[in-house]
Amino acid sequence: MSSTTTQPTHHKLNPWLRLVQAAVLLVWSRRRYWNPWLLLVPVIILILIPGAERFQGSNLVEGFGNWAWDRHHNMLSWAVRPLLIMPFLYFAYCRNWQGVMVALVLIATNFFWFPMPANPDSSALEFLSAERQWIESSWDISKVLLVSSIPAGLFLLGLAFWKRSLLIGLLLIDGIFVLKSVYSVELDKSGWALIPFLIVALVIFNAVVLYIVRLIRNRLQNHPASTMAAQH
């Protein structure tokens, strides 16, 4: 009578997930060996590329404002901006003040990285026109509070990741993106053009944060002492 032995089955990760896992572990293991200020180098190159538009205005401030606003019509900046919160959260989680400051500079300057498009999208023209009218209109306490909610939201988000409360941070991210979507649509119907970028970024954020939470929990189960020491 022959007996058959059942071989244990091991869950095989998707090759793409294995690649992401390897990248996350590599970046995390080397976090102390590279300077976050190097992230500004490609930004400077983007802004100073040959053929960049010249300032047009009666003075330097007005000229820079017009130049930056024209470049803001490039929808690449719309696509990239939500994703720039990722390095901000990463450096906050690592408790790296330099990295946090660099990430904030990237977020603040992203709208004029890319050259003015030759044929701007009609929805971009309409939305930015409405946004500029809103900015240049009279300011009251409600508008001040609304604008102040941006740095306040970033502060709370950074604090959550600094404290390594990933799930609370994820809830804050989702709330910020929902409020941004509501604001954009309420400002002008052309704000719907922003929604696809926000949805893609939101899916990426949720997937990455939940994956990192799962990764940390697995490491805690396998090496509880070393993982807790690394986090503190």
Backbone torsions as a table, in degrees:
resi	resn	phi	psi	omega
1	MET	NA	119.5	-175.6
2	SER	-90.5	140.3	178.4
3	SER	-109.5	139.0	179.5
4	THR	-107.3	136.7	178.7
5	THR	-101.9	136.6	179.9
6	THR	-91.2	120.8	179.6
7	GLN	-78.2	138.0	178.3
8	PRO	-65.5	139.1	179.4
9	THR	-98.2	135.6	179.9
10	HIS	-111.2	136.6	178.7
11	HIS	-70.4	125.1	-180.0
12	LYS	-98.4	127.0	178.9
13	LEU	-74.9	147.4	171.4
14	ASN	-58.8	139.0	-179.0
15	PRO	-53.4	-36.7	180.0
16	TRP	-67.6	-38.7	177.7
17	LEU	-66.4	-36.7	177.2
18	ARG	-64.7	-38.2	178.1
19	LEU	-65.4	-43.5	178.3
20	VAL	-63.1	-43.5	179.7
21	GLN	-61.0	-43.7	179.3
22	ALA	-63.4	-40.6	179.7
23	ALA	-64.9	-43.6	179.6
24	VAL	-61.8	-45.8	-178.9
25	LEU	-66.4	-36.3	179.4
26	LEU	-66.4	-47.9	179.5
27	VAL	-61.6	-43.5	-178.2
28	TRP	-65.3	-40.1	-177.4
29	SER	-70.9	-24.7	-177.8
30	ARG	-104.9	16.0	-171.4
31	ARG	-64.2	-22.5	-177.0
32	ARG	-91.1	-2.2	-170.4
33	TYR	-110.8	6.2	178.2
34	TRP	-136.1	151.4	-174.6
35	ASN	-93.3	122.0	-177.8
36	PRO	-63.7	-20.8	-179.9
37	TRP	-65.4	-17.9	176.8
38	LEU	-63.8	-19.7	177.9
39	LEU	-64.1	-21.5	-178.9
40	LEU	-77.7	-17.9	-177.0
41	VAL	-60.4	-53.1	178.6
42	PRO	-62.4	-28.8	178.1
43	VAL	-66.4	-44.5	178.5
44	ILE	-62.2	-39.6	178.4
45	ILE	-64.0	-41.9	178.9
46	LEU	-60.3	-41.8	-175.7
47	ILE	-73.9	-34.7	-173.6
48	LEU	-101.8	18.7	179.8
49	ILE	-61.2	149.4	178.7
50	PRO	-56.8	139.3	178.4
51	GLY	89.6	4.8	178.3
52	ALA	-63.5	147.4	-176.1
53	GLU	-65.6	147.2	177.9
54	ARG	-90.2	157.0	178.4
55	PHE	-65.5	139.5	177.0
56	GLN	-131.3	112.9	-179.4
57	GLY	173.5	169.6	-177.3
58	SER	-74.2	-19.4	177.3
59	ASN	-148.1	175.0	-174.2
60	LEU	-63.0	-42.6	-177.9
61	VAL	-64.7	-48.0	179.2
62	GLU	-63.9	-41.2	179.6
63	GLY	-62.4	-43.7	178.1
64	PHE	-64.5	-40.9	179.9
65	GLY	-61.2	-44.6	178.9
66	ASN	-65.6	-42.0	-179.9
67	TRP	-62.5	-46.7	-179.0
68	ALA	-66.1	-40.6	-178.4
69	TRP	-66.6	-38.3	177.3
70	ASP	-62.2	-41.7	-179.9
71	ARG	-69.8	-24.2	178.9
72	HIS	-63.9	-17.5	179.5
73	HIS	-73.4	-12.0	176.9
74	ASN	-74.2	117.7	-173.4
75	MET	-72.4	-6.8	172.5
76	LEU	-61.0	-37.3	178.8
77	SER	-66.0	-32.7	177.4
78	TRP	-65.2	-37.4	-178.2
79	ALA	-75.0	-35.6	-174.2
80	VAL	-81.5	-35.3	-171.4
81	ARG	-54.8	-49.3	-179.2
82	PRO	-59.5	-32.5	-177.8
83	LEU	-73.7	-19.0	-179.1
84	LEU	-70.5	-13.4	175.4
85	ILE	-68.8	-21.4	-179.1
86	MET	-60.6	-52.3	177.2
87	PRO	-63.2	-31.9	176.3
88	PHE	-60.0	-45.7	179.7
89	LEU	-69.3	-37.1	179.5
90	TYR	-61.7	-48.1	-178.6
91	PHE	-69.6	-33.0	175.2
92	ALA	-64.4	-41.5	178.5
93	TYR	-63.7	-36.4	178.3
94	CYS	-78.9	-7.1	-176.6
95	ARG	57.7	48.0	-179.1
96	ASN	-111.0	103.7	-176.4
97	TRP	-63.8	-39.8	179.8
98	GLN	-61.4	-44.7	179.5
99	GLY	-63.2	-39.6	178.0
100	VAL	-61.4	-44.0	-179.8
101	MET	-64.8	-41.8	177.9
102	VAL	-62.2	-43.7	179.8
103	ALA	-61.8	-39.2	177.8
104	LEU	-65.6	-37.6	175.6
105	VAL	-63.0	-42.2	178.6
106	LEU	-61.5	-44.0	-179.5
107	ILE	-64.4	-41.1	-175.9
108	ALA	-72.0	-28.9	-174.9
109	THR	-102.2	-5.2	-173.1
110	ASN	-57.4	-30.7	-172.0
111	PHE	-68.5	-13.9	176.8
112	PHE	-121.8	25.1	176.7
113	TRP	-69.0	-41.5	-168.4
114	PHE	-101.2	148.5	-176.0
115	PRO	-65.9	156.3	178.5
116	MET	-61.5	128.6	-179.2
117	PRO	-68.4	146.4	178.7
118	ALA	-65.3	-38.2	178.8
119	ASN	-127.9	87.5	-177.8
120	PRO	-60.9	146.1	176.9
121	ASP	-63.3	138.8	-176.7
122	SER	-62.3	-37.9	179.1
123	SER	-67.7	-34.6	176.9
124	ALA	-66.2	-42.7	177.8
125	LEU	-59.7	-45.9	-176.8
126	GLU	-66.9	-44.4	-177.6
127	PHE	-67.7	-44.6	-178.2
128	LEU	-68.5	-31.0	174.9
129	SER	-64.2	-44.1	177.9
130	ALA	-65.3	-38.5	-179.8
131	GLU	-67.2	-39.7	179.3
132	ARG	-66.4	-40.0	176.6
133	GLN	-62.0	-39.2	178.8
134	TRP	-64.7	-42.1	-179.4
135	ILE	-66.1	-40.6	-175.2
136	GLU	-83.5	-8.4	177.7
137	SER	-76.1	172.4	-177.1
138	SER	-62.7	146.5	-177.9
139	TRP	-103.6	134.4	174.3
140	ASP	-125.2	-177.4	-175.6
141	ILE	-63.7	-34.2	-179.6
142	SER	-67.1	-38.6	178.9
143	LYS	-69.6	-39.5	177.9
144	VAL	-61.8	-43.1	179.3
145	LEU	-65.0	-39.0	179.9
146	LEU	-64.2	-45.5	179.2
147	VAL	-67.1	-37.5	179.7
148	SER	-66.7	-21.9	-179.9
149	SER	-67.9	-19.9	-179.8
150	ILE	-68.1	-57.9	176.8
151	PRO	-63.8	-31.7	178.4
152	ALA	-64.4	-42.0	178.5
153	GLY	-64.4	-41.8	177.7
154	LEU	-64.1	-38.7	179.0
155	PHE	-62.8	-47.5	-179.6
156	LEU	-64.2	-38.2	179.3
157	LEU	-65.5	-46.9	177.8
158	GLY	-62.8	-38.4	179.4
159	LEU	-64.3	-40.2	179.6
160	ALA	-61.9	-43.0	-179.6
161	PHE	-76.5	-30.5	175.2
162	TRP	-62.0	-40.4	177.2
163	LYS	-80.3	-2.8	179.1
164	ARG	61.4	36.2	172.6
165	SER	-95.2	79.4	-169.9
166	LEU	-65.0	-40.8	-177.7
167	LEU	-68.6	-38.9	174.7
168	ILE	-64.0	-41.7	177.0
169	GLY	-60.5	-39.0	179.3
170	LEU	-65.0	-40.5	177.0
171	LEU	-62.8	-39.0	177.7
172	LEU	-65.4	-41.6	178.0
173	ILE	-58.8	-49.1	-179.2
174	ASP	-60.5	-42.2	179.4
175	GLY	-63.9	-41.6	179.5
176	ILE	-63.8	-42.5	-179.0
177	PHE	-68.0	-37.1	177.6
178	VAL	-65.0	-44.7	179.2
179	LEU	-63.7	-39.2	177.3
180	LYS	-62.6	-40.9	178.9
181	SER	-63.9	-44.7	-179.9
182	VAL	-63.3	-43.9	179.4
183	TYR	-60.6	-45.0	-176.9
184	SER	-62.4	-43.1	-178.5
185	VAL	-72.7	-37.0	179.3
186	GLU	-68.4	-34.0	-179.9
187	LEU	-64.5	-45.3	179.8
188	ASP	-163.3	148.9	-179.1
189	LYS	-61.9	-24.1	177.5
190	SER	-68.1	-11.2	177.4
191	GLY	-62.7	-15.5	175.4
192	TRP	-60.2	-21.8	179.1
193	ALA	-64.9	-24.8	179.2
194	LEU	-79.0	-24.5	-170.8
195	ILE	-58.3	-44.7	179.5
196	PRO	-58.0	-40.4	178.7
197	PHE	-64.1	-41.0	-179.4
198	LEU	-67.6	-38.5	179.9
199	ILE	-65.9	-44.8	179.4
200	VAL	-60.8	-46.4	179.6
201	ALA	-62.6	-39.6	-179.0
202	LEU	-64.6	-41.6	177.9
203	VAL	-63.0	-43.4	179.8
204	ILE	-62.8	-46.1	-179.6
205	PHE	-59.4	-49.3	-178.7
206	ASN	-61.7	-42.7	-179.1
207	ALA	-64.0	-45.6	-177.3
208	VAL	-66.8	-47.4	-177.8
209	VAL	-64.2	-44.4	179.3
210	LEU	-65.0	-35.4	177.7
211	TYR	-66.4	-41.6	179.0
212	ILE	-65.5	-40.2	176.3
213	VAL	-58.7	-44.8	179.3
214	ARG	-64.0	-40.3	-179.7
215	LEU	-63.5	-43.4	179.8
216	ILE	-64.2	-42.1	-179.9
217	ARG	-64.0	-39.5	178.0
218	ASN	-64.2	-40.5	179.5
219	ARG	-68.9	-34.9	177.2
220	LEU	-63.8	-38.0	-180.0
221	GLN	-69.0	-36.5	-176.5
222	ASN	-86.1	-40.2	-177.9
223	HIS	-136.5	70.6	-174.3
224	PRO	-60.7	-42.1	-175.3
225	ALA	-68.2	-46.8	-177.3
226	SER	-68.0	-36.1	-179.4
227	THR	-68.3	-42.5	179.3
228	MET	-65.1	-37.9	178.5
229	ALA	-66.2	-37.8	-179.9
230	ALA	-67.8	-34.3	-178.3
231	GLN	-74.2	-24.0	-177.7
232	HIS	-110.3	NA	NA
